[in-house]
């Protein structure tokens, strides 16, 4: 007779494993679900984008962005702010779900998956000591250049300027402190991070900036292989209204000054002296001391307010052309649109893009390209009224808002500007560089949003490019 017990045992084991697997699948969250708790890693000293304030609290543009994400999607976000290289390793090792925002490089793409959304753009500058007589990397020779370890800047320098000696620092604070202390003659920093630290250390006048090293987008990243489980995060980022993201970008706060440590000890010591001595001489001395200390505190707060105001101005200014930047334009444009709608006044938008700008950079170098951008901005400004808003949106793209101006008036104005730009070639390094631009003009309509208004200007701009460039096109009403 055949013994059926082994077969029965095997059958029970198979059924048990199948049941357990089914429960595990049912219990595990769907790949399309958004995790209820997301750990976000980033830098602890990347002012104003991601940093810890004196009390150890996460602050900055990207922190506000992720808190807005948490609010919109009803999830919990935990921040892990550490040194740059450590923040990337946390994502690679699975200690954090996402990196809250960083630049994509070829080396990072080997282990990280970058979401396509662009949160913001970062412009990176080289800061040189003013008395060096050096204004670009090519003339540094054997000078040591400070850079943050594990940063996109380090990767860029090792690939493109391998002859320059580098000194690595764990974070931006230690990097810029070393430069201020005279340990390194130059350093790489994002804008306006470098200005922030130099202003607060009263050292802004000691350093000059060279040409822009690069301008690249900041994106969210996850560990390579985890992207399928976290696609819902990317979709949720898209759902956040662009206007709210811009408000988060523009409302970061500078760490406030802590109350100096001498205040309370001074008061307590004065009171004890008054009680023990019991004479008016000590009371008068205490009052004089408090007046002096109060004045010192008032001066410190005034300096901090002045630094805040200067940094706020720099955050809205394009350092190369000295005109408003993209953030400033996106802040001003809605106010002008609202005014035009309320009072039923004309408002035109001009989108400008320099023709063949990449070819200029490739043929003459990026410094020549910077000279072209500066001269073009200077020519445009000479033709505008004080009420007009002229801004650099990024790269070779500019925008002009013309209040009280319809397209019939805007067209001849832009034609005059184009004629002047074409006529006045840029002279750089004894070479004449011909410059022209393509332009698109859109007139504001009462039902336009900011996106549609800019989109109409872009559509006219693309039409000018398609017609052979150095053209001006108007969006049909």
C-alpha positions in Angstrom: 0.0 0.0 0.0 1.3 3.5 -1.0 2.1 5.8 2.0 0.2 9.1 1.2 1.5 11.0 4.2 4.4 12.7 2.4 2.1 13.8 -0.4 -0.4 15.3 2.1 2.4 17.2 3.9 3.7 18.6 0.6 0.2 19.7 -0.3 -0.3 21.5 3.0 3.1 23.3 2.6 2.2 24.5 -0.9 -1.2 25.8 0.2 0.4 27.5 3.2 3.1 29.2 1.0 0.5 30.3 -1.6 -1.7 31.8 1.2 1.2 33.6 2.8 2.3 35.0 -0.5 -1.2 36.2 -1.3 -1.4 37.9 2.1 1.9 39.6 1.6 0.9 40.9 -1.8 -2.4 42.1 -0.4 -0.7 43.8 2.6 2.1 45.5 0.6 1.2 49.0 -0.7 0.6 49.3 -4.4 3.5 50.7 -6.4 1.2 53.5 -7.5 0.3 54.6 -3.9 2.1 57.5 -2.4 4.0 56.5 0.8 2.5 58.0 4.0 5.9 59.0 5.3 8.7 60.2 3.0 12.3 60.7 4.2 13.9 63.6 2.3 17.7 64.0 2.3 19.6 67.2 1.5 22.4 69.6 2.5 22.5 71.1 6.0 24.3 74.3 4.8 23.0 75.1 1.3 21.7 78.6 2.1 19.0 79.6 1.0 17.9 76.4 -0.5 18.4 73.8 2.3 20.0 74.5 5.7 19.7 74.2 9.4 19.0 77.4 11.4 20.8 78.1 14.7 18.2 76.1 16.6 18.7 73.0 14.3 15.4 73.4 12.4 15.3 72.7 8.6 14.9 75.9 6.6 15.1 77.1 3.0 13.5 77.1 -0.4 13.5 73.3 -0.9 12.3 72.7 2.7 9.3 75.0 2.0 8.8 73.1 -1.3 8.6 69.7 0.4 6.4 71.0 3.2 4.0 72.3 0.6 4.2 68.9 -1.0 3.3 67.2 2.3 0.4 69.6 2.8 -1.0 69.1 -0.7 -0.7 65.3 -0.6 -1.6 64.6 3.1 1.7 62.8 3.8 4.4 63.2 6.5 7.8 64.4 5.4 10.9 63.9 7.5 14.1 65.8 6.7 17.6 64.5 6.9 20.0 67.4 6.4 23.7 66.5 6.4 26.8 67.2 4.4 26.5 67.1 0.6 28.2 63.8 0.0 26.4 62.1 3.0 23.0 63.3 1.7 23.6 61.6 -1.6 24.8 58.4 0.1 21.7 58.3 2.2 19.6 58.0 -0.9 21.9 55.5 -2.5 21.9 53.3 0.7 18.1 53.5 1.1 18.2 55.6 4.3 16.1 58.2 2.5 13.3 57.9 -0.1 14.3 60.9 -2.1 17.0 63.6 -2.4 15.1 66.8 -2.0 16.8 68.6 -4.9 20.2 68.4 -6.6 21.8 68.7 -10.0 21.9 65.7 -12.3 25.4 64.6 -13.4 26.5 61.5 -15.4 28.3 60.1 -12.3 25.1 60.5 -10.2 22.9 59.0 -12.9 24.8 55.7 -12.4 23.1 55.2 -9.0 20.3 57.7 -8.9 17.0 58.1 -10.9 16.2 61.8 -11.5 12.5 62.9 -11.9 12.0 65.1 -15.0 10.4 68.0 -13.1 12.6 71.0 -12.7 12.1 72.6 -9.2 14.4 75.6 -9.8 17.6 76.5 -11.6 21.0 77.1 -10.0 23.7 79.4 -11.3 27.2 78.6 -10.1 29.9 81.2 -9.9 33.7 81.4 -9.1 34.7 83.8 -6.4 38.2 85.2 -6.5 40.1 87.3 -3.9 39.9 90.9 -5.2 43.7 91.5 -5.2 44.6 88.3 -7.1 44.2 89.9 -10.5 42.4 86.7 -11.7 39.0 86.7 -13.2 38.6 83.2 -14.8 39.6 79.6 -14.2 41.9 79.5 -17.2 44.3 82.1 -15.6 44.4 80.4 -12.1 47.5 78.3 -12.9 48.7 76.6 -9.7 46.3 78.4 -7.3 44.1 76.1 -5.1 40.4 76.2 -5.7 37.9 75.4 -2.9 34.9 73.2 -3.7 32.4 71.1 -1.8 33.1 67.3 -1.8 30.6 65.3 -3.8 29.1 68.3 -5.5 28.2 68.8 -9.1 30.9 71.5 -9.2 33.6 69.0 -8.2 32.5 66.7 -11.0 32.5 69.6 -13.5 36.0 70.8 -12.5 37.6 67.4 -12.6 36.3 66.8 -16.1 36.9 70.3 -17.6 39.8 71.8 -15.5 41.8 68.8 -14.3 44.9 71.0 -14.1 43.5 73.1 -11.2 44.4 71.8 -7.7 41.2 71.4 -5.7 40.7 71.5 -1.9 37.5 69.7 -0.8 35.2 70.8 2.0 32.3 68.9 3.5 29.8 71.8 3.3 29.4 75.4 2.1 29.9 77.0 5.5 33.3 75.5 6.0 34.3 76.3 2.4 33.5 80.0 2.5 34.9 80.3 6.1 38.2 79.0 4.7 38.2 81.6 2.0 37.4 84.4 4.4 40.3 83.2 6.7 42.7 83.4 3.7 43.3 79.7 3.5 42.2 79.5 -0.2 42.3 82.2 -2.8 39.2 81.2 -4.7 36.1 79.0 -4.3 33.1 77.8 -6.2 29.6 78.6 -4.8 26.0 78.7 -6.0 24.2 82.0 -6.3 23.2 83.6 -3.9 24.8 81.2 -1.4 28.3 82.7 -1.7 26.9 86.3 -1.4 24.9 85.3 1.7 28.0 84.1 3.7 30.2 87.0 2.5 27.7 89.6 3.4 27.1 88.2 6.9 30.9 88.0 7.5 31.4 91.6 6.2 33.7 90.3 3.4 31.7 91.0 0.3 34.2 93.7 -0.9 37.1 91.2 -0.6 35.9 89.0 -3.5 35.1 89.4 -7.1 33.0 86.9 -9.2 34.2 85.5 -12.5 32.0 84.3 -15.4 29.2 81.8 -14.7 30.6 78.3 -14.4 27.2 76.7 -15.4 23.5 77.1 -14.9 21.6 73.8 -14.4 18.2 72.6 -13.1 17.7 71.2 -9.6 15.7 67.9 -9.7 14.4 65.3 -7.3 16.3 62.0 -7.2 15.7 58.5 -5.9 17.8 55.4 -5.7 18.1 53.7 -9.1 15.7 50.8 -9.1 13.3 52.5 -6.6 11.7 54.8 -9.2 8.8 52.4 -10.0 7.6 52.5 -6.4 7.9 56.3 -6.2 6.4 57.4 -9.5 3.5 58.6 -7.5 5.8 61.2 -5.9 6.7 62.6 -9.3 3.0 62.8 -10.3 2.1 64.5 -7.0 4.8 67.2 -7.6 3.2 68.1 -10.9 -0.2 68.5 -9.1 1.2 71.4 -6.9 0.2 74.7 -8.6 3.1 76.5 -10.1 2.1 79.8 -8.4 2.4 78.1 -5.0 5.9 76.7 -5.8 7.0 80.2 -6.8 5.7 81.6 -3.5 7.7 78.9 -1.7 10.8 79.8 -3.8 10.6 83.5 -3.0 9.7 83.4 0.7 12.8 81.7 2.3 14.0 83.3 5.5 17.5 84.3 6.6 18.4 82.8 10.0 17.8 85.3 12.7 20.5 86.5 15.0 20.5 84.8 18.4 20.4 87.0 21.5 24.1 87.6 22.5 25.2 85.4 25.4 26.4 88.5 27.4 23.0 90.1 27.9 21.6 88.1 30.8 24.9 87.6 32.6 25.5 91.3 32.5 22.0 92.1 33.9 22.3 89.5 36.7 25.8 90.6 37.6 24.7 94.3 37.7 21.7 93.5 39.9 23.8 91.5 42.4 26.4 94.3 42.5 23.6 96.8 43.1 22.1 94.7 46.0 25.5 94.1 47.6 26.9 97.6 47.2 23.7 99.5 47.8 25.1 102.7 46.4 24.1 104.8 43.4 27.6 104.6 41.8 27.1 100.9 40.9 23.6 101.7 39.7 25.0 104.4 37.4 27.7 102.0 36.1 25.1 99.3 35.4 23.0 101.8 33.5 26.0 102.9 31.4 26.9 99.2 30.7 23.4 98.4 29.6 23.3 101.5 27.3 26.5 100.4 25.7 25.4 96.8 25.3 22.0 97.9 24.0 23.6 100.1 21.4 25.9 97.2 20.4 22.8 95.0 20.0 20.9 97.6 18.0 23.9 98.1 15.7 24.1 94.3 15.2 20.4 94.1 14.3 20.8 97.0 11.9 23.7 95.3 10.2 21.6 92.1 9.9 18.6 93.9 8.5 20.9 95.6 6.0 22.4 92.2 5.0 18.9 90.8 4.6 17.8 93.7 2.4 21.0 93.4 0.3 20.6 89.6 -0.1 16.9 90.1 -1.0 18.0 92.5 -3.7 20.7 90.2 -5.0 18.2 87.3 -5.0 16.1 89.2 -7.6 18.9 90.5 -9.7 20.8 88.9 -12.6 24.5 89.4 -11.6 25.8 89.4 -15.1 23.5 91.9 -16.8 22.4 93.7 -13.6 18.7 93.6 -14.6 15.9 91.7 -12.8 16.0 87.9 -13.0 13.3 85.3 -13.7 12.1 85.2 -10.1 11.7 89.0 -10.1 9.8 88.9 -13.4 7.4 86.2 -12.3 6.7 88.3 -9.1 6.1 91.6 -11.0 4.2 90.3 -14.1 1.0 89.2 -12.2 0.7 92.7 -10.6 1.0 94.4 -14.0 -1.6 92.0 -15.5 -4.0 92.7 -12.6 -3.5 96.5 -13.0 -4.1 96.3 -16.8 -7.3 94.2 -16.2 -8.7 96.4 -13.5 -8.2 99.7 -15.4 -8.7 98.2 -18.8 -5.3 99.4 -20.0 -3.1 97.9 -22.7 -0.1 95.7 -21.7 2.3 93.9 -24.1 4.9 91.2 -23.5 8.0 90.9 -25.6 9.9 87.6 -25.6 13.5 87.9 -26.9 15.9 85.1 -27.7 19.4 85.8 -29.0 20.1 84.1 -32.4 22.8 81.4 -32.6 24.0 82.1 -29.1 25.4 78.6 -28.6 27.5 79.1 -31.7 28.9 82.3 -30.3 29.9 80.5 -27.1 31.5 77.6 -29.1 33.4 79.9 -31.4 34.5 82.7 -29.2 34.2 81.3 -25.7 31.8 81.8 -22.8 33.4 85.1 -21.8 32.6 86.5 -25.2 29.0 85.2 -24.7 28.8 87.0 -21.4 30.0 90.2 -23.2 27.2 89.7 -25.8 24.6 89.3 -23.1 25.7 92.4 -21.2 25.8 94.7 -24.3 22.4 93.4 -25.5 20.9 94.2 -22.2 22.5 97.6 -22.1 21.1 98.5 -25.6 17.6 97.3 -24.7 17.5 99.4 -21.5 18.4 102.6 -23.4 15.2 102.2 -25.4 12.8 101.6 -22.5 10.9 103.8 -20.1 11.3 103.7 -16.4 7.9 102.0 -16.1 8.8 99.1 -18.4 10.0 95.9 -16.9 13.0 94.2 -18.5 14.3 90.9 -17.2 16.7 88.0 -18.1 14.7 84.8 -17.8 17.8 82.6 -18.2 20.6 81.8 -20.7 20.0 84.0 -23.8 16.3 84.6 -23.2 14.9 88.0 -22.1 11.4 89.4 -21.5 10.0 92.9 -21.6 6.7 94.0 -20.1 5.3 97.2 -21.7 2.5 98.8 -19.6 0.1 101.2 -21.5 1.4 99.7 -24.8 -0.5 97.7 -27.4 1.1 95.6 -30.1 0.9 98.4 -32.7 3.2 100.5 -30.5 5.3 97.6 -29.3 6.3 96.5 -32.8 8.2 99.7 -33.9 9.9 99.9 -30.5 11.2 96.3 -30.8 12.2 97.0 -34.4 14.4 100.0 -33.3 16.0 97.8 -30.6 16.7 95.0 -33.1 18.3 97.5 -35.5 20.5 98.9 -32.8 21.6 95.4 -31.6 22.4 94.3 -35.2 24.3 97.6 -36.0 26.4 97.6 -32.9 28.6 94.5 -33.1 30.2 93.3 -29.9 34.0 93.7 -29.9 35.7 91.1 -27.7 39.4 90.3 -27.8 39.8 92.3 -31.0 37.1 90.3 -32.7 33.8 91.7 -34.0 30.8 89.5 -33.1 27.6 90.0 -35.0 24.5 89.8 -32.8 20.8 89.6 -33.6 17.7 88.3 -31.9 14.3 86.9 -32.6 11.3 88.4 -30.8 7.6 87.5 -30.2 5.0 90.0 -29.0 1.8 89.2 -27.2 -0.9 91.6 -26.0 -2.6 90.9 -22.6 -6.2 89.7 -22.8 -8.5 90.0 -19.8 -8.9 86.2 -19.4 -5.2 85.5 -19.8 -3.3 83.7 -17.0 0.4 84.3 -16.5 1.1 80.9 -18.2 -1.1 81.7 -21.2 0.3 85.2 -21.5 3.9 83.9 -21.6 2.8 81.1 -23.8 1.4 83.5 -26.4 4.7 85.4 -26.4 6.7 82.2 -26.8 4.4 81.1 -29.7 5.2 84.3 -31.5 8.9 83.9 -30.7 9.0 80.4 -32.2 7.3 81.8 -35.3 10.1 84.3 -35.7 12.7 81.6 -35.4 10.9 79.4 -37.9 10.9 82.3 -40.4 14.7 82.5 -40.3 15.5 84.4 -37.1 16.3 88.1 -36.7 12.5 88.6 -37.0 9.6 90.0 -35.0 6.3 88.2 -34.9 3.0 89.1 -33.1 0.5 86.7 -31.7 -2.8 86.9 -33.5 -5.6 88.4 -31.3 
